[in-house]
Amino acid sequence: PTILTEPQDEIIYVGADGAIEPIPIVGTLAYINNGNAWVISGSSTNKRPLTTDSALDSLVFSLSPDGRYLMYTAAPEDDDMFVNEFWLIHTDGNSDPVQLVPTDVLLAEWKPVADEAYIISYSTGEVRQIAPYWQALNNLWTMEIDPDDGSTLNIEEVVAENSGGLYGWWGTIFSWSPDGQTLAWARADSAGILADDGEFVPLISYPVFNTSQPWSWRTTLSWSWNSQLLAVTAHGDPVGSEPPENSPAFDIAVTDLDGEFVATVYPAAGMWSAPRFSPLLGSDSDSSVRGYLAYMRARERYNTVSGAYDLIVADRDGSNARAIFPRSDQPGMVTEDFGLTAQDFVWSPDGRQIALVYQGNLWVVDADSGVSHQLTFDGGAEHPVWTQ
């Protein structure tokens, strides 16, 4: 045969093209991608990185209530001396990050306040040379900061250094109520509120969970919009003859601020169920006001540590529950990086959408219709946070 034209190698690409469908993004949505902070605002096509050194450790990643500032923790220059460094950056992407005074920060959040002050609360630890590479001090400090240069304007001790109860080396979880008046806490075997005199008042107690690993399980804490209810994951009773600390059951429970009731919303939902109340839909005076409770539900109810989950949206009392993501013929969601607690999904500030991480990518799902949109495609996303 006579060769008229030499053959050429050809690569045929099959699958998602990486194109992002433009959808509205209310407020500011931030997430970690391959160790860097990214933000999306206005539209899903408006993505931009805030950091480029791939140093974020995911222990702290929190947006200010107005969405203007992001605080995060990152790997220190000397990891033999420090757990991490504490940083703040403007979300407009036009300024360099500023380092805050505290180091070795295991947990931090913005405190809701009525005025325009920027107040944060944080808990610290000490470096260890074995996993998890920190020893929690279970303390809590509040600090008002100047966001322009990170300087400290006022600092107060809210919770003194303490043992943290069983498995206290992992750390105590703290969460402010939406009105900024009440502080909730979670330890290995209980969750509750901090009294005015500094006493830890338990609202719900359960058996500690023995992981047999260098990490300890903590429930997430979610306040209702009116600061009256707390949604938690509670370690359940044994399902057979196993010791209580080895029970594979984890229930979703809601308790009131006064501790008058504890209601099981869904039994055996899973360790990483992370129930979260939606923001208020409507207004206090609106008789048709609605709200939701979202949570993860294990596909195998007693295979919850590394098992697959579906995202569920229900009414605030747990009724009318429905799975909205992923489709039943697709693999379930799996929690891989959880820091002190899991952060696989978050509500939009208007309570209409949920941002989540699925197979390493960021998705946004409509809470009513279940219509979903994939926003990243490189498999490196984690820890979404969303605010105004």
Buried (B, 14 or more C-beta within 10 A) or exposed (E): EEEEEEEEEEEEEEEEEEEBEEBEBBBBBBBBBBBBBBBBBEEBEEBEEBBEEEBBBBBBBBBBBBBBBBBBBBBBEEEEEBBBBBBBBBBEEEEEBBEBEBBBBBBBBBBBBEEEEBBBBBBBBEBEEEEBBBBBBBBBBBBBBEBEEBEEEEEEEBBEEEEBBBBBBBBBBBBBBBBBEBBBBBBBBBBBBBEEEEEBEBBBBBBBBBBEEEEBBBBBBBBBBBBBBBBBBBBBEBEEEEEBBEBBBBBBBBBBBEBEEBEBBBEBBBBBBBBBBBBBBEEEEEEEEEBBBBBBBBBEBBEBBEBBBBBBBBEBEBEEBEBBBBEEEEEBBBBEBBBBBBBBBBBBBBBBBBBBBBBBBBBBBBBEEBEBBBBBBEEBBBBBBBBB
